[in-house]
Amino acid sequence: MPAEMLEDSKAGTTRRKGRCSLPERRQALLDAARDVFLERGFANATIDAVVERAGGSKATVYALFENKEGLFAALVAEAAEELSALVQSYPLDGRIEDDLRDFGRHYLEVLTRPERLALFRLVLGECGRVPEVGEIFFRTGPQVIFRKVVDMLRSAAARGQVEISDAEGMAHFFIDALRGHVHMEVLLNPTRRPTPKEIERHVDFVVENFLRACGRSARA
């Protein structure tokens, strides 16, 4: 394709994308940023590369995110919110063993997705240099999940399904046990991903022993 036609094509693409609403433009930039950060790492990623993929202008990036750090922080927040959204719909009046099993399976399925693991590795690598990135991730993801599990346990205790004196401590215990070796193994080995059957077996083991620690049989 002649250079003039190529430039016209790029310009046309940019103009078409320019007619997007501000939320659509923001999402397009986040989608492009995710690819760039995961492919190049934070240090080698550039605003120019993000704009090249998403279209638009660097001015829009700076207006929405201020800088590369702000763009990365917004991407981290979006990923963490996806994880926290997992638990928002869980009822507080079901059988606790069923709720914990269902939650555990969905939680590990999301947690072990390759794209989530790649972003998690990136966050771990950057939070020492940009502490607010780690704080955003923790506050909008793991902390939200922790509070939901606390609520689930307190509700179950109020209904006599479990005996728990420290719901927060037991929530940490349950979530940590869920992640366990399953998350660590795939975090350190990108070629490995647990099968649905492996996740189910692990979750069943965790729930059964967790409820036993709470003075309740999982099959009661």
C-alpha positions, 0 to 999 in steps of 0.5 A: 500500500502506498505511504499516502494511502497508509497514512490516510487509513491511519488517519481515518481510523483515528477519526473514527475512534475519535467519535467514541464517547469518553468512556469508550475512549478510556476503555480502548486505551486501557485495553491497548495498555494491557497488551503493551504492558504485558508484552513489554513490561512497565519499564519498556512500555510507552504512551506512544505505543498505547496510542498507536494501538488504541488510536486517538492522541497522547493528550487524551491519555494525559487528560484521563490518566496524567502519565504512564504510572496513572495509566498502569494504576487504572489498569490494575484497578480495573483488573482488581475490580473484575475479581471483586465483582465475583463476590458481590452477587453471592447471597448471605442466606444460603447453605454455607458449604455450598456458597464456599464451594461455589465461591472457591471454584469461581475464585480460583478459575479467575485467579489462575487465568493466564492474563491475570497471572501475567498482570499479577506478576507485573504488579509484584514487579512494580509495586516496590517502585510505585507503591500506590499500584500495589495499594490500589490492587489490594484495596479494590481486589483482595480486600473487597473479597476478604470483606465479602467472605467475612460477611458470609461467615458472620451470616452463617454463624448468625444462622447457626451453620458454623461456630466462629468467634473470629470471622476475620481471622477465619476469612483470611485462613479460608482465602489463603488456603484456597490460593495455596499451592494452586496459585503459587504453582501457576504464578511461578510456572506460566506453562501450568494451569490447573484443570477444572477437576483439579480446582474442584478437588482442591476446593472440596478439600479446603472447604471440608477441612475449613468447616471441620475447623469451624466445628461443622462437617461439610456433609452435615 
